[in-house]
């Protein structure tokens, strides 16, 4: 597992610090991921997650992805898994594979939806990694579009769908992937989203 500390341009570094501050205050931001813009808030802020789901018109039962900069940030949200499964997960990160892993009962149903599991990923995108490091927390991640509408690939697309309803849009390049992350079940290796 890499601990990539890519040096970011000063203005981008300032934008990330500003975004992290907004997140810490319960805000919702749009930010670049590997393939599309994502919507996020801090994973432990129930009020912000509820607002995010409402903004996106996303049903609660679908669940949300958690992004982090290091595995330890996921510990409150996942049950222990077999060492071999853990190795398999960690060798795929940082990267664009999201893994479905068992979640403890106390993990918010806003995050896990109707499931007894949670979707987690350590992103390879330097902006996402820097945000999670700054916040010392996982971020909720869902595509920055209203459910059923087109994905967003730039800040203009995000503004078109959400107007001024977001607290901040972190303007930085996408990661260069042509589609969102693969989602796999860590226990069965079944591909949930290819």
N, CA and C atoms as an extended XYZ file, in Angstrom:
582
Properties=species:S:1:pos:R:3:atomname:S:1:resname:S:1:resid:I:1 pbc="F F F"
N         0.842       -1.180        0.000 N   UNK     1
C         0.000        0.000        0.000 CA  UNK     1
C         0.884        1.238        0.000 C   UNK     1
N         0.628        2.119       -0.939 N   UNK     2
C         1.450        3.320       -1.091 CA  UNK     2
C         0.987        4.405       -0.136 C   UNK     2
N         1.903        5.235        0.284 N   UNK     3
C         1.503        6.444        1.015 CA  UNK     3
C         1.954        7.633        0.178 C   UNK     3
N         1.303        7.774       -0.979 N   UNK     4
C         1.656        8.787       -1.967 CA  UNK     4
C         1.402       10.180       -1.405 C   UNK     4
N         2.457       10.949       -1.258 N   UNK     5
C         2.324       12.334       -0.803 CA  UNK     5
C         2.734       13.257       -1.941 C   UNK     5
N         2.042       13.147       -3.089 N   UNK     6
C         2.316       13.967       -4.255 CA  UNK     6
C         2.293       15.442       -3.856 C   UNK     6
N         3.279       16.182       -4.328 N   UNK     7
C         3.316       17.614       -4.043 CA  UNK     7
C         2.331       18.304       -4.988 C   UNK     7
N         1.406       19.037       -4.407 N   UNK     8
C         0.378       19.731       -5.184 CA  UNK     8
C         0.748       21.203       -5.321 C   UNK     8
N         0.332       21.853       -6.420 N   UNK     9
C         0.598       23.293       -6.560 CA  UNK     9
C         0.022       24.058       -5.372 C   UNK     9
N         0.675       25.161       -4.998 N   UNK    10
C         0.267       25.924       -3.811 CA  UNK    10
C        -1.215       26.307       -3.852 C   UNK    10
N        -1.702       26.801       -4.993 N   UNK    11
C        -3.105       27.235       -5.067 CA  UNK    11
C        -4.048       26.054       -4.868 C   UNK    11
N        -3.689       24.885       -5.395 N   UNK    12
C        -4.513       23.692       -5.219 CA  UNK    12
C        -4.457       23.242       -3.762 C   UNK    12
N        -3.264       23.325       -3.181 N   UNK    13
C        -3.116       22.970       -1.766 CA  UNK    13
C        -4.007       23.860       -0.899 C   UNK    13
N        -4.065       25.148       -1.211 N   UNK    14
C        -4.939       26.076       -0.475 CA  UNK    14
C        -6.408       25.722       -0.683 C   UNK    14
N        -6.777       25.342       -1.906 N   UNK    15
C        -8.157       24.939       -2.204 CA  UNK    15
C        -8.539       23.693       -1.403 C   UNK    15
N        -7.599       22.761       -1.294 N   UNK    16
C        -7.853       21.530       -0.533 CA  UNK    16
C        -8.039       21.852        0.951 C   UNK    16
N        -7.184       22.741        1.474 N   UNK    17
C        -7.337       23.145        2.887 CA  UNK    17
C        -8.692       23.818        3.114 C   UNK    17
N        -9.098       24.663        2.166 N   UNK    18
C       -10.390       25.345        2.270 CA  UNK    18
C       -11.537       24.315        2.225 C   UNK    18
N       -11.437       23.363        1.291 N   UNK    19
C       -12.462       22.316        1.176 CA  UNK    19
C       -12.533       21.496        2.463 C   UNK    19
N       -11.381       21.164        3.037 N   UNK    20
C       -11.340       20.383        4.282 CA  UNK    20
C       -11.995       21.161        5.422 C   UNK    20
N       -11.763       22.473        5.454 N   UNK    21
C       -12.389       23.306        6.484 CA  UNK    21
C       -13.920       23.279        6.336 C   UNK    21
N       -14.386       23.404        5.105 N   UNK    22
C       -15.831       23.376        4.848 CA  UNK    22
C       -16.411       22.023        5.256 C   UNK    22
N       -15.711       20.950        4.927 N   UNK    23
C       -16.163       19.607        5.323 CA  UNK    23
C       -16.238       19.490        6.844 C   UNK    23
N       -15.234       20.025        7.527 N   UNK    24
C       -15.196       19.937        8.997 CA  UNK    24
C       -16.337       20.721        9.644 C   UNK    24
N       -16.887       21.693        8.909 N   UNK    25
C       -18.010       22.490        9.401 CA  UNK    25
C       -19.365       21.879        9.008 C   UNK    25
N       -19.335       20.669        8.434 N   UNK    26
C       -20.577       20.002        8.031 CA  UNK    26
C       -21.003       20.301        6.609 C   UNK    26
N       -20.082       20.838        5.804 N   UNK    27
C       -20.418       21.206        4.433 CA  UNK    27
C       -20.405       20.040        3.463 C   UNK    27
N       -20.924       20.312        2.275 N   UNK    28
C       -20.935       19.352        1.164 CA  UNK    28
C       -20.157       19.980        0.016 C   UNK    28
N       -19.249       19.206       -0.540 N   UNK    29
C       -18.427       19.712       -1.637 CA  UNK    29
C       -18.522       18.782       -2.848 C   UNK    29
N       -18.166       19.330       -4.001 N   UNK    30
C       -17.919       18.522       -5.194 CA  UNK    30
C       -16.410       18.520       -5.389 C   UNK    30
N       -15.873       17.382       -5.813 N   UNK    31
C       -14.421       17.254       -5.954 CA  UNK    31
C       -14.107       16.238       -7.053 C   UNK    31
N       -12.917       16.336       -7.657 N   UNK    32
C       -12.573       15.423       -8.738 CA  UNK    32
C       -12.172       14.055       -8.187 C   UNK    32
N       -12.598       13.006       -8.884 N   UNK    33
C       -12.135       11.654       -8.569 CA  UNK    33
C       -11.399       11.127       -9.803 C   UNK    33
N       -11.161        9.837       -9.841 N   UNK    34
C       -10.412        9.254      -10.953 CA  UNK    34
C       -11.090        9.469      -12.303 C   UNK    34
N       -12.448        9.435      -12.333 N   UNK    35
C       -13.147        9.483      -13.623 CA  UNK    35
C       -14.194       10.587      -13.742 C   UNK    35
N       -14.860       10.926      -12.640 N   UNK    36
C       -15.948       11.913      -12.668 CA  UNK    36
C       -15.834       12.795      -11.426 C   UNK    36
N       -16.630       13.847      -11.376 N   UNK    37
C       -16.706       14.627      -10.139 CA  UNK    37
C       -17.565       13.875       -9.138 C   UNK    37
N       -17.173       13.958       -7.874 N   UNK    38
C       -17.920       13.325       -6.801 CA  UNK    38
C       -18.509       14.371       -5.873 C   UNK    38
N       -19.553       13.967       -5.154 N   UNK    39
C       -20.119       14.772       -4.067 CA  UNK    39
C       -19.673       14.131       -2.773 C   UNK    39
N       -19.303       14.949       -1.797 N   UNK    40
C       -18.861       14.365       -0.544 CA  UNK    40
C       -19.119       15.223        0.664 C   UNK    40
N       -19.082       14.537        1.799 N   UNK    41
C       -19.122       15.158        3.111 CA  UNK    41
C       -18.379       14.203        4.041 C   UNK    41
N       -18.191       14.589        5.287 N   UNK    42
C       -17.511       13.697        6.214 CA  UNK    42
C       -18.435       12.541        6.595 C   UNK    42
N       -17.826       11.367        6.742 N   UNK    43
C       -18.595       10.137        6.957 CA  UNK    43
C       -19.280       10.087        8.313 C   UNK    43
N       -18.832       10.905        9.267 N   UNK    44
C       -19.441       10.844       10.595 CA  UNK    44
C       -20.474       11.955       10.820 C   UNK    44
N       -20.820       12.680        9.762 N   UNK    45
C       -21.767       13.784        9.913 CA  UNK    45
C       -23.124       13.412        9.307 C   UNK    45
N       -24.016       12.899       10.159 N   UNK    46
C       -25.332       12.423        9.721 CA  UNK    46
C       -26.141       13.516        9.039 C   UNK    46
N       -26.097       14.709        9.588 N   UNK    47
C       -26.866       15.824        9.017 CA  UNK    47
C       -26.391       16.129        7.591 C   UNK    47
N       -25.069       16.139        7.385 N   UNK    48
C       -24.523       16.414        6.051 CA  UNK    48
C       -24.862       15.281        5.076 C   UNK    48
N       -24.808       14.034        5.538 N   UNK    49
C       -25.142       12.906        4.652 CA  UNK    49
C       -26.607       12.993        4.227 C   UNK    49
N       -27.494       13.291        5.176 N   UNK    50
C       -28.917       13.443        4.835 CA  UNK    50
C       -29.115       14.540        3.799 C   UNK    50
N       -28.412       15.652        3.971 N   UNK    51
C       -28.539       16.767        3.028 CA  UNK    51
C       -28.011       16.372        1.648 C   UNK    51
N       -26.880       15.652        1.628 N   UNK    52
C       -26.292       15.192        0.366 CA  UNK    52
C       -27.278       14.285       -0.376 C   UNK    52
N       -27.881       13.322        0.340 N   UNK    53
C       -28.835       12.402       -0.295 CA  UNK    53
C       -30.032       13.164       -0.866 C   UNK    53
N       -30.485       14.167       -0.130 N   UNK    54
C       -31.623       14.977       -0.581 CA  UNK    54
C       -31.254       15.783       -1.834 C   UNK    54
N       -30.056       16.418       -1.811 N   UNK    55
C       -29.595       17.192       -2.973 CA  UNK    55
C       -29.506       16.323       -4.222 C   UNK    55
N       -29.027       15.104       -4.030 N   UNK    56
C       -28.801       14.202       -5.163 CA  UNK    56
C       -30.071       13.444       -5.572 C   UNK    56
N       -31.101       13.483       -4.719 N   UNK    57
C       -32.323       12.688       -4.924 CA  UNK    57
C       -31.982       11.203       -4.958 C   UNK    57
N       -31.093       10.799       -4.055 N   UNK    58
C       -30.640        9.405       -4.019 CA  UNK    58
C       -31.359        8.656       -2.894 C   UNK    58
N       -31.938        7.496       -3.206 N   UNK    59
C       -32.594        6.710       -2.162 CA  UNK    59
C       -31.588        6.264       -1.094 C   UNK    59
N       -32.006        6.332        0.171 N   UNK    60
C       -31.143        5.956        1.291 CA  UNK    60
C       -30.716        4.491        1.201 C   UNK    60
N       -31.594        3.627        0.682 N   UNK    61
C       -31.302        2.185        0.716 CA  UNK    61
C       -30.181        1.746       -0.222 C   UNK    61
N       -29.712        2.633       -1.108 N   UNK    62
C       -28.650        2.248       -2.053 CA  UNK    62
C       -27.261        2.225       -1.413 C   UNK    62
N       -27.058        2.968       -0.333 N   UNK    63
C       -25.736        3.033        0.290 CA  UNK    63
C       -24.806        3.977       -0.456 C   UNK    63
N       -23.668        4.261        0.162 N   UNK    64
C       -22.688        5.209       -0.381 CA  UNK    64
C       -21.287        4.630       -0.252 C   UNK    64
N       -20.355        5.153       -1.023 N   UNK    65
C       -18.956        4.726       -0.963 CA  UNK    65
C       -18.202        5.609        0.024 C   UNK    65
N       -17.257        5.016        0.736 N   UNK    66
C       -16.334        5.775        1.583 CA  UNK    66
C       -14.967        5.782        0.917 C   UNK    66
N       -14.359        6.966        0.822 N   UNK    67
C       -12.988        7.107        0.317 CA  UNK    67
C       -12.093        7.505        1.474 C   UNK    67
N       -10.853        7.027        1.447 N   UNK    68
C        -9.905        7.372        2.505 CA  UNK    68
C        -8.510        7.482        1.917 C   UNK    68
N        -7.604        8.030        2.734 N   UNK    69
C        -6.191        8.111        2.320 CA  UNK    69
C        -5.384        6.976        2.924 C   UNK    69
N        -5.918        6.315        3.962 N   UNK    70
C        -5.237        5.161        4.561 CA  UNK    70
C        -6.271        4.244        5.192 C   UNK    70
N        -5.925        2.974        5.281 N   UNK    71
C        -6.875        1.956        5.715 CA  UNK    71
C        -7.412        2.219        7.120 C   UNK    71
N        -6.588        2.740        7.998 N   UNK    72
C        -7.015        2.951        9.390 CA  UNK    72
C        -8.241        3.869        9.484 C   UNK    72
N        -8.443        4.732        8.486 N   UNK    73
C        -9.613        5.622        8.504 CA  UNK    73
C       -10.926        4.848        8.364 C   UNK    73
N       -10.858        3.627        7.800 N   UNK    74
C       -12.061        2.820        7.623 CA  UNK    74
C       -12.440        2.027        8.877 C   UNK    74
N       -11.513        1.904        9.826 N   UNK    75
C       -11.706        0.959       10.928 CA  UNK    75
C       -13.036        1.088       11.670 C   UNK    75
N       -13.557        2.307       11.934 N   UNK    76
C       -14.848        2.378       12.621 CA  UNK    76
C       -16.026        1.865       11.781 C   UNK    76
N       -15.836        1.711       10.475 N   UNK    77
C       -16.949        1.425        9.572 CA  UNK    77
C       -16.978       -0.007        9.052 C   UNK    77
N       -15.925       -0.789        9.335 N   UNK    78
C       -15.875       -2.149        8.780 CA  UNK    78
C       -15.613       -3.182        9.875 C   UNK    78
N       -16.152       -4.385        9.650 N   UNK    79
C       -15.870       -5.518       10.531 CA  UNK    79
C       -14.516       -6.088       10.154 C   UNK    79
N       -13.923       -6.832       11.069 N   UNK    80
C       -12.632       -7.453       10.740 CA  UNK    80
C       -12.852       -8.496        9.646 C   UNK    80
N       -11.887       -8.590        8.755 N   UNK    81
C       -11.946       -9.574        7.670 CA  UNK    81
C       -10.685      -10.430        7.706 C   UNK    81
N       -10.784      -11.589        7.126 N   UNK    82
C        -9.688      -12.545        7.028 CA  UNK    82
C        -8.431      -11.865        6.458 C   UNK    82
N        -7.262      -12.257        6.954 N   UNK    83
C        -5.992      -11.649        6.518 CA  UNK    83
C        -5.769      -11.749        5.017 C   UNK    83
N        -6.147      -12.881        4.415 N   UNK    84
C        -5.960      -13.043        2.963 CA  UNK    84
C        -6.828      -12.060        2.181 C   UNK    84
N        -8.048      -11.854        2.653 N   UNK    85
C        -8.952      -10.895        2.003 CA  UNK    85
C        -8.406       -9.482        2.181 C   UNK    85
N        -7.933       -9.197        3.382 N   UNK    86
C        -7.355       -7.883        3.667 CA  UNK    86
C        -6.165       -7.596        2.754 C   UNK    86
N        -5.307       -8.590        2.572 N   UNK    87
C        -4.141       -8.426        1.673 CA  UNK    87
C        -4.588       -8.139        0.247 C   UNK    87
N        -5.581       -8.913       -0.208 N   UNK    88
C        -6.108       -8.737       -1.583 CA  UNK    88
C        -6.614       -7.296       -1.764 C   UNK    88
N        -7.369       -6.827       -0.783 N   UNK    89
C        -7.917       -5.462       -0.851 CA  UNK    89
C        -6.780       -4.447       -0.876 C   UNK    89
N        -5.855       -4.580        0.073 N   UNK    90
C        -4.810       -3.566        0.227 CA  UNK    90
C        -3.828       -3.541       -0.939 C   UNK    90
N        -3.611       -4.690       -1.598 N   UNK    91
C        -2.691       -4.668       -2.753 CA  UNK    91
C        -3.315       -3.984       -3.971 C   UNK    91
N        -4.653       -3.811       -3.961 N   UNK    92
C        -5.312       -3.135       -5.096 CA  UNK    92
C        -5.334       -1.619       -4.919 C   UNK    92
N        -4.869       -1.144       -3.780 N   UNK    93
C        -4.938        0.279       -3.443 CA  UNK    93
C        -3.573        0.914       -3.324 C   UNK    93
N        -3.435        2.232       -3.504 N   UNK    94
C        -4.496        3.114       -3.993 CA  UNK    94
C        -4.846        2.777       -5.434 C   UNK    94
N        -6.102        2.937       -5.767 N   UNK    95
C        -6.539        2.579       -7.109 CA  UNK    95
C        -8.026        2.753       -7.286 C   UNK    95
N        -8.528        2.194       -8.386 N   UNK    96
C        -9.926        2.423       -8.739 CA  UNK    96
C       -10.803        1.195       -8.521 C   UNK    96
N       -10.424        0.348       -7.556 N   UNK    97
C       -11.311       -0.756       -7.165 CA  UNK    97
C       -11.932       -0.423       -5.819 C   UNK    97
N       -13.259       -0.420       -5.799 N   UNK    98
C       -14.019       -0.242       -4.564 CA  UNK    98
C       -14.423       -1.629       -4.091 C   UNK    98
N       -14.198       -1.904       -2.812 N   UNK    99
C       -14.505       -3.222       -2.245 CA  UNK    99
C       -15.698       -3.131       -1.300 C   UNK    99
N       -16.583       -4.104       -1.418 N   UNK   100
C       -17.699       -4.248       -0.483 CA  UNK   100
C       -17.227       -5.166        0.642 C   UNK   100
N       -17.268       -4.658        1.875 N   UNK   101
C       -16.807       -5.432        3.044 CA  UNK   101
C       -17.892       -5.406        4.125 C   UNK   101
N       -17.898       -6.411        5.006 N   UNK   102
C       -18.900       -6.420        6.083 CA  UNK   102
C       -18.759       -5.185        6.972 C   UNK   102
N       -19.916       -4.689        7.426 N   UNK   103
C       -19.937       -3.503        8.289 CA  UNK   103
C       -20.518       -3.878        9.651 C   UNK   103
N       -19.993       -3.286       10.723 N   UNK   104
C       -20.605       -3.525       12.034 CA  UNK   104
C       -22.014       -2.931       12.086 C   UNK   104
N       -22.843       -3.464       12.967 N   UNK   105
C       -24.246       -3.038       13.065 CA  UNK   105
C       -24.376       -1.543       13.317 C   UNK   105
N       -23.396       -0.954       14.030 N   UNK   106
C       -23.515        0.478       14.368 CA  UNK   106
C       -23.161        1.408       13.195 C   UNK   106
N       -22.675        0.856       12.072 N   UNK   107
C       -22.408        1.706       10.903 CA  UNK   107
C       -23.737        2.273       10.410 C   UNK   107
N       -23.785        3.562       10.217 N   UNK   108
C       -25.024        4.237        9.846 CA  UNK   108
C       -25.653        3.629        8.594 C   UNK   108
N       -26.977        3.445        8.646 N   UNK   109
C       -27.694        2.942        7.473 CA  UNK   109
C       -27.679        3.975        6.342 C   UNK   109
N       -27.363        5.227        6.650 N   UNK   110
C       -27.202        6.231        5.601 CA  UNK   110
C       -26.000        5.885        4.722 C   UNK   110
N       -24.981        5.253        5.315 N   UNK   111
C       -23.782        4.858        4.575 CA  UNK   111
C       -23.966        3.481        3.943 C   UNK   111
N       -24.452        2.516        4.719 N   UNK   112
C       -24.526        1.144        4.192 CA  UNK   112
C       -25.829        0.851        3.446 C   UNK   112
N       -26.809        1.761        3.526 N   UNK   113
C       -28.078        1.527        2.844 CA  UNK   113
C       -28.804        0.353        3.470 C   UNK   113
N       -29.383       -0.489        2.607 N   UNK   114
C       -30.141       -1.645        3.082 CA  UNK   114
C       -29.242       -2.847        3.350 C   UNK   114
N       -27.934       -2.679        3.247 N   UNK   115
C       -26.998       -3.800        3.305 CA  UNK   115
C       -26.340       -3.919        4.689 C   UNK   115
N       -25.683       -5.042        4.912 N   UNK   116
C       -24.887       -5.259        6.133 CA  UNK   116
C       -23.403       -5.107        5.782 C   UNK   116
N       -23.141       -4.280        4.794 N   UNK   117
C       -21.780       -4.103        4.284 CA  UNK   117
C       -21.591       -2.645        3.910 C   UNK   117
N       -20.352       -2.298        3.611 N   UNK   118
C       -20.037       -0.931        3.215 CA  UNK   118
C       -19.027       -0.986        2.063 C   UNK   118
N       -19.090        0.005        1.177 N   UNK   119
C       -18.191        0.089        0.023 CA  UNK   119
C       -17.053        1.046        0.361 C   UNK   119
N       -15.809        0.576        0.202 N   UNK   120
C       -14.642        1.377        0.596 CA  UNK   120
C       -13.576        1.390       -0.500 C   UNK   120
N       -12.847        2.524       -0.577 N   UNK   121
C       -11.752        2.618       -1.554 CA  UNK   121
C       -10.719        3.617       -1.069 C   UNK   121
N        -9.469        3.278       -1.245 N   UNK   122
C        -8.395        4.261       -1.104 CA  UNK   122
C        -8.086        4.747       -2.512 C   UNK   122
N        -8.454        5.961       -2.752 N   UNK   123
C        -8.349        6.553       -4.083 CA  UNK   123
C        -6.889        6.807       -4.455 C   UNK   123
N        -6.625        6.712       -5.744 N   UNK   124
C        -5.293        7.070       -6.251 CA  UNK   124
C        -5.228        8.543       -6.649 C   UNK   124
N        -6.356        9.240       -6.545 N   UNK   125
C        -6.366       10.644       -6.952 CA  UNK   125
C        -5.695       11.487       -5.861 C   UNK   125
N        -4.652       12.254       -6.207 N   UNK   126
C        -3.915       12.999       -5.179 CA  UNK   126
C        -4.780       14.017       -4.421 C   UNK   126
N        -5.792       14.582       -5.071 N   UNK   127
C        -6.664       15.545       -4.396 CA  UNK   127
C        -7.512       14.834       -3.342 C   UNK   127
N        -8.062       13.672       -3.689 N   UNK   128
C        -8.872       12.900       -2.734 CA  UNK   128
C        -8.006       12.481       -1.548 C   UNK   128
N        -6.795       11.988       -1.849 N   UNK   129
C        -5.897       11.557       -0.771 CA  UNK   129
C        -5.560       12.731        0.157 C   UNK   129
N        -5.285       13.881       -0.431 N   UNK   130
C        -4.939       15.062        0.369 CA  UNK   130
C        -6.139       15.522        1.214 C   UNK   130
N        -7.326       15.466        0.648 N   UNK   131
C        -8.534       15.845        1.390 CA  UNK   131
C        -8.743       14.939        2.605 C   UNK   131
N        -8.639       13.637        2.392 N   UNK   132
C        -8.836       12.679        3.487 CA  UNK   132
C        -7.749       12.815        4.550 C   UNK   132
N        -6.530       13.127        4.107 N   UNK   133
C        -5.439       13.357        5.082 CA  UNK   133
C        -5.727       14.602        5.914 C   UNK   133
N        -6.142       15.681        5.230 N   UNK   134
C        -6.446       16.938        5.926 CA  UNK   134
C        -7.569       16.749        6.938 C   UNK   134
N        -8.604       15.995        6.531 N   UNK   135
C        -9.783       15.814        7.391 CA  UNK   135
C        -9.568       14.719        8.438 C   UNK   135
N        -8.537       13.896        8.245 N   UNK   136
C        -8.300       12.724        9.109 CA  UNK   136
C        -9.560       11.869        9.220 C   UNK   136
N       -10.223       11.714        8.068 N   UNK   137
C       -11.518       11.034        8.052 CA  UNK   137
C       -11.812       10.521        6.651 C   UNK   137
N       -12.607        9.448        6.574 N   UNK   138
C       -13.097        9.074        5.244 CA  UNK   138
C       -14.106       10.100        4.745 C   UNK   138
N       -14.227       10.167        3.439 N   UNK   139
C       -15.216       11.029        2.791 CA  UNK   139
C       -16.311       10.157        2.204 C   UNK   139
N       -17.537       10.624        2.299 N   UNK   140
C       -18.623       10.033        1.517 CA  UNK   140
C       -18.315       10.342        0.062 C   UNK   140
N       -18.561        9.366       -0.806 N   UNK   141
C       -18.355        9.606       -2.232 CA  UNK   141
C       -19.521        9.046       -3.024 C   UNK   141
N       -20.108        9.902       -3.803 N   UNK   142
C       -21.130        9.508       -4.767 CA  UNK   142
C       -20.975       10.463       -5.946 C   UNK   142
N       -21.354       10.043       -7.114 N   UNK   143
C       -21.136       10.898       -8.283 CA  UNK   143
C       -21.889       12.216       -8.126 C   UNK   143
N       -21.262       13.290       -8.588 N   UNK   144
C       -21.818       14.645       -8.431 CA  UNK   144
C       -22.827       14.929       -9.533 C   UNK   144
N       -23.935       14.208       -9.455 N   UNK   145
C       -25.038       14.452      -10.374 CA  UNK   145
C       -26.336       14.119       -9.659 C   UNK   145
N       -27.411       14.731      -10.091 N   UNK   146
C       -28.724       14.362       -9.573 CA  UNK   146
C       -29.033       12.976      -10.125 C   UNK   146
N       -29.567       12.093       -9.279 N   UNK   147
C       -29.847       10.709       -9.699 CA  UNK   147
C       -30.615       10.697      -11.018 C   UNK   147
N       -30.102        9.890      -11.955 N   UNK   148
C       -30.733        9.778      -13.267 CA  UNK   148
C       -30.229       10.779      -14.288 C   UNK   148
N       -29.490       11.804      -13.835 N   UNK   149
C       -28.940       12.803      -14.761 CA  UNK   149
C       -27.525       12.393      -15.192 C   UNK   149
N       -26.962       13.152      -16.139 N   UNK   150
C       -25.628       12.850      -16.655 CA  UNK   150
C       -24.560       13.012      -15.574 C   UNK   150
N       -23.511       12.195      -15.666 N   UNK   151
C       -22.334       12.352      -14.809 CA  UNK   151
C       -21.719       13.718      -15.092 C   UNK   151
N       -20.935       14.222      -14.142 N   UNK   152
C       -20.292       15.527      -14.324 CA  UNK   152
C       -18.780       15.343      -14.452 C   UNK   152
N       -18.216       16.039      -15.432 N   UNK   153
C       -16.793       15.884      -15.755 CA  UNK   153
C       -15.997       17.172      -15.582 C   UNK   153
N       -16.670       18.247      -15.203 N   UNK   154
C       -15.994       19.519      -14.964 CA  UNK   154
C       -16.868       20.354      -14.031 C   UNK   154
N       -16.292       21.428      -13.507 N   UNK   155
C       -17.031       22.248      -12.549 CA  UNK   155
C       -18.274       22.887      -13.195 C   UNK   155
N       -18.203       23.209      -14.487 N   UNK   156
C       -19.376       23.795      -15.169 CA  UNK   156
C       -20.541       22.805      -15.163 C   UNK   156
N       -20.248       21.508      -15.388 N   UNK   157
C       -21.290       20.467      -15.339 CA  UNK   157
C       -21.917       20.398      -13.946 C   UNK   157
N       -21.051       20.473      -12.914 N   UNK   158
C       -21.532       20.405      -11.529 CA  UNK   158
C       -22.460       21.590      -11.246 C   UNK   158
N       -22.018       22.788      -11.643 N   UNK   159
C       -22.831       23.999      -11.403 CA  UNK   159
C       -24.172       23.923      -12.119 C   UNK   159
N       -24.162       23.369      -13.319 N   UNK   160
C       -25.392       23.251      -14.109 CA  UNK   160
C       -26.441       22.427      -13.358 C   UNK   160
N       -26.000       21.351      -12.697 N   UNK   161
C       -26.957       20.480      -11.996 CA  UNK   161
C       -27.301       20.969      -10.589 C   UNK   161
N       -26.329       21.580       -9.904 N   UNK   162
C       -26.556       21.916       -8.493 CA  UNK   162
C       -26.610       23.420       -8.222 C   UNK   162
N       -26.376       24.232       -9.266 N   UNK   163
C       -26.444       25.684       -9.122 CA  UNK   163
C       -25.616       26.113       -7.915 C   UNK   163
N       -26.208       26.736       -6.912 N   UNK   164
C       -25.430       27.194       -5.751 CA  UNK   164
C       -25.807       26.415       -4.487 C   UNK   164
N       -26.233       25.174       -4.654 N   UNK   165
C       -26.671       24.362       -3.511 CA  UNK   165
C       -25.517       23.698       -2.763 C   UNK   165
N       -24.328       23.674       -3.370 N   UNK   166
C       -23.165       23.060       -2.719 CA  UNK   166
C       -22.390       24.127       -1.959 C   UNK   166
N       -21.636       23.696       -0.955 N   UNK   167
C       -20.861       24.645       -0.158 CA  UNK   167
C       -19.522       24.990       -0.803 C   UNK   167
N       -19.050       24.120       -1.714 N   UNK   168
C       -17.769       24.385       -2.382 CA  UNK   168
C       -17.596       23.395       -3.520 C   UNK   168
N       -16.988       23.865       -4.603 N   UNK   169
C       -16.577       22.980       -5.699 CA  UNK   169
C       -15.070       23.092       -5.812 C   UNK   169
N       -14.397       21.976       -5.575 N   UNK   170
C       -12.934       21.949       -5.629 CA  UNK   170
C       -12.541       21.733       -7.092 C   UNK   170
N       -12.049       22.778       -7.703 N   UNK   171
C       -11.741       22.761       -9.134 CA  UNK   171
C       -10.333       22.218       -9.358 C   UNK   171
N       -10.259       20.979       -9.830 N   UNK   172
C        -8.978       20.344      -10.147 CA  UNK   172
C        -9.255       19.276      -11.201 C   UNK   172
N        -8.221       18.844      -11.923 N   UNK   173
C        -8.437       17.856      -12.994 CA  UNK   173
C        -8.886       16.495      -12.453 C   UNK   173
N        -9.649       15.793      -13.284 N   UNK   174
C       -10.001       14.403      -12.992 CA  UNK   174
C        -8.752       13.534      -13.108 C   UNK   174
N        -8.867       12.298      -12.655 N   UNK   175
C        -7.709       11.399      -12.612 CA  UNK   175
C        -7.364       10.693      -13.897 C   UNK   175
N        -8.164       10.835      -14.947 N   UNK   176
C        -7.803       10.255      -16.239 CA  UNK   176
C        -8.424        8.901      -16.543 C   UNK   176
N        -9.186        8.314      -15.620 N   UNK   177
C        -9.876        7.052      -15.927 CA  UNK   177
C       -11.092        7.348      -16.794 C   UNK   177
N       -11.459        6.370      -17.638 N   UNK   178
C       -12.597        6.622      -18.529 CA  UNK   178
C       -13.935        6.197      -17.939 C   UNK   178
N       -13.928        5.518      -16.786 N   UNK   179
C       -15.189        5.169      -16.132 CA  UNK   179
C       -14.989        5.066      -14.622 C   UNK   179
N       -16.094        5.195      -13.856 N   UNK   180
C       -15.973        5.110      -12.395 CA  UNK   180
C       -15.406        3.773      -11.931 C   UNK   180
N       -15.077        3.703      -10.652 N   UNK   181
C       -14.402        2.532      -10.093 CA  UNK   181
C       -15.199        1.248      -10.278 C   UNK   181
N       -14.460        0.147      -10.403 N   UNK   182
C       -15.063       -1.185      -10.347 CA  UNK   182
C       -15.476       -1.414       -8.898 C   UNK   182
N       -16.634       -2.025       -8.687 N   UNK   183
C       -17.052       -2.387       -7.331 CA  UNK   183
C       -17.102       -3.911       -7.246 C   UNK   183
N       -16.357       -4.459       -6.263 N   UNK   184
C       -16.289       -5.920       -6.098 CA  UNK   184
C       -16.609       -6.305       -4.662 C   UNK   184
N       -17.228       -7.462       -4.506 N   UNK   185
C       -17.474       -8.018       -3.180 CA  UNK   185
C       -16.173       -8.668       -2.694 C   UNK   185
N       -15.671       -8.207       -1.564 N   UNK   186
C       -14.379       -8.694       -1.072 CA  UNK   186
C       -14.434      -10.159       -0.668 C   UNK   186
N       -15.590      -10.643       -0.235 N   UNK   187
C       -15.690      -12.028        0.233 CA  UNK   187
C       -15.861      -13.016       -0.909 C   UNK   187
N       -16.562      -12.595       -1.978 N   UNK   188
C       -16.879      -13.535       -3.072 CA  UNK   188
C       -16.168      -13.207       -4.384 C   UNK   188
N       -15.567      -12.018       -4.477 N   UNK   189
C       -14.970      -11.509       -5.724 CA  UNK   189
C       -15.996      -11.221       -6.817 C   UNK   189
N       -17.282      -11.300       -6.488 N   UNK   190
C       -18.326      -10.971       -7.474 CA  UNK   190
C       -18.192       -9.492       -7.847 C   UNK   190
N       -18.292       -9.201       -9.158 N   UNK   191
C       -18.243       -7.826       -9.636 CA  UNK   191
C       -19.648       -7.235       -9.574 C   UNK   191
N       -19.795       -6.176       -8.787 N   UNK   192
C       -21.083       -5.515       -8.611 CA  UNK   192
C       -21.270       -4.434       -9.684 C   UNK   192
N       -20.184       -3.720      -10.001 N   UNK   193
C       -20.196       -2.720      -11.075 CA  UNK   193
C       -18.891       -2.849      -11.817 C   UNK   193
N       -18.995       -3.092      -13.125 N   UNK   194
C       -17.761       -3.284      -13.912 CA  UNK   194
C       -17.287       -1.993      -14.524 C   UNK   194
